[in-house]
Amino acid sequence: MSREVVDPATRRVASTVLAVEPSQIDLGVISQCDPPSTVAVMLRNNTRQTVTVKSVVSTCTCTTTDLPSGTELKPGDEREIRVRLEAWGEGPKQQFVRLVGDAGDLLGRVAISYRIRSPIRTRPSGVSRDVNPDGEFLVEVPTRVPFRVLSFDPPVANARYDGAVSEQIITVDWAAVDALVHEGRSTSPLLTVAESGRWSSLILTVRTDRVDCPDVFVLVRNTP
């Protein structure tokens, strides 16, 4: 059976091919002081034909899935996918993950709602090698209370200031990340490597002296 959803991209009712459970998720309050949230979603093909998911399209690059492009589901097949969400920004958010077919048709969709509240946050929320070639980003306390950066995991970044500050400038050492991956010295499950061997993303942990936020998690992307 198919089901109907309102696709906000077109503001129309669309009949979807795949059953998606759950199709709506509320994560409540999340924080950049916690690891990225990951939720499991079940896809089921209730039709009598094989369905191919050509691509997965998200409304924000902070939302990713582990479903490979071109995945086929035969009649009656079920497939569990993992949706990972990084806490970017502040306040209430809603993201949509759409499963798209060969003809660009909507096969299924999941909506994820949440609210971000972080004692410490970063600007920008994520760091990309093409957009931030110098590797710099800011870690700040919205209430302007000074804090100290203690260390990084993995050790591929540096803090500009030694003392306690309310805004700290962090610099990712891109060459250090390349070497870490090339030498196989990273065992982090939050590191993703493409089939070519080139790393694509990494979650950098910034350790602080704040009791309410001992770790700040930052997405680092190796975009070309």
PEJO-V384913 format. One record per residue. N is the residue number from 1. RES is the residue in three letters. BURIAL is # if it has 9 or more other C-alpha atoms within 8 Angstrom, else .. Layout:
N;RES;BURIAL + N;RES;BURIAL
This chain:
1;MET;. + 2;SER;# + 3;ARG;# + 4;GLU;. + 5;VAL;. + 6;VAL;. + 7;ASP;# + 8;PRO;. + 9;ALA;. + 10;THR;. + 11;ARG;. + 12;ARG;. + 13;VAL;. + 14;ALA;# + 15;SER;# + 16;THR;# + 17;VAL;# + 18;LEU;# + 19;ALA;# + 20;VAL;# + 21;GLU;. + 22;PRO;. + 23;SER;# + 24;GLN;# + 25;ILE;# + 26;ASP;. + 27;LEU;# + 28;GLY;. + 29;VAL;. + 30;ILE;# + 31;SER;# + 32;GLN;# + 33;CYS;# + 34;ASP;# + 35;PRO;. + 36;PRO;# + 37;SER;. + 38;THR;. + 39;VAL;. + 40;ALA;. + 41;VAL;# + 42;MET;# + 43;LEU;# + 44;ARG;# + 45;ASN;# + 46;ASN;# + 47;THR;# + 48;ARG;. + 49;GLN;. + 50;THR;# + 51;VAL;# + 52;THR;# + 53;VAL;# + 54;LYS;# + 55;SER;# + 56;VAL;# + 57;VAL;. + 58;SER;# + 59;THR;. + 60;CYS;. + 61;THR;. + 62;CYS;# + 63;THR;# + 64;THR;# + 65;THR;# + 66;ASP;. + 67;LEU;. + 68;PRO;. + 69;SER;. + 70;GLY;. + 71;THR;# + 72;GLU;. + 73;LEU;# + 74;LYS;# + 75;PRO;# + 76;GLY;# + 77;ASP;# + 78;GLU;# + 79;ARG;. + 80;GLU;. + 81;ILE;# + 82;ARG;# + 83;VAL;# + 84;ARG;# + 85;LEU;# + 86;GLU;# + 87;ALA;# + 88;TRP;# + 89;GLY;. + 90;GLU;. + 91;GLY;. + 92;PRO;. + 93;LYS;. + 94;GLN;. + 95;GLN;# + 96;PHE;# + 97;VAL;# + 98;ARG;# + 99;LEU;# + 100;VAL;# + 101;GLY;# + 102;ASP;. + 103;ALA;. + 104;GLY;. + 105;ASP;. + 106;LEU;# + 107;LEU;# + 108;GLY;# + 109;ARG;# + 110;VAL;# + 111;ALA;# + 112;ILE;# + 113;SER;# + 114;TYR;# + 115;ARG;# + 116;ILE;# + 117;ARG;# + 118;SER;# + 119;PRO;# + 120;ILE;# + 121;ARG;# + 122;THR;# + 123;ARG;# + 124;PRO;. + 125;SER;# + 126;GLY;# + 127;VAL;# + 128;SER;# + 129;ARG;# + 130;ASP;. + 131;VAL;. + 132;ASN;# + 133;PRO;. + 134;ASP;. + 135;GLY;# + 136;GLU;# + 137;PHE;# + 138;LEU;# + 139;VAL;# + 140;GLU;# + 141;VAL;# + 142;PRO;. + 143;THR;. + 144;ARG;. + 145;VAL;. + 146;PRO;# + 147;PHE;# + 148;ARG;# + 149;VAL;# + 150;LEU;. + 151;SER;. + 152;PHE;# + 153;ASP;# + 154;PRO;. + 155;PRO;. + 156;VAL;# + 157;ALA;# + 158;ASN;# + 159;ALA;# + 160;ARG;. + 161;TYR;. + 162;ASP;. + 163;GLY;. + 164;ALA;# + 165;VAL;# + 166;SER;# + 167;GLU;# + 168;GLN;# + 169;ILE;# + 170;ILE;# + 171;THR;# + 172;VAL;# + 173;ASP;# + 174;TRP;# + 175;ALA;. + 176;ALA;. + 177;VAL;# + 178;ASP;# + 179;ALA;. + 180;LEU;# + 181;VAL;# + 182;HIS;. + 183;GLU;. + 184;GLY;. + 185;ARG;. + 186;SER;. + 187;THR;. + 188;SER;. + 189;PRO;. + 190;LEU;. + 191;LEU;# + 192;THR;# + 193;VAL;# + 194;ALA;. + 195;GLU;. + 196;SER;. + 197;GLY;. + 198;ARG;. + 199;TRP;# + 200;SER;# + 201;SER;# + 202;LEU;# + 203;ILE;# + 204;LEU;# + 205;THR;# + 206;VAL;# + 207;ARG;# + 208;THR;# + 209;ASP;# + 210;ARG;. + 211;VAL;. + 212;ASP;. + 213;CYS;# + 214;PRO;# + 215;ASP;# + 216;VAL;# + 217;PHE;# + 218;VAL;# + 219;LEU;# + 220;VAL;# + 221;ARG;# + 222;ASN;# + 223;THR;. + 224;PRO;.
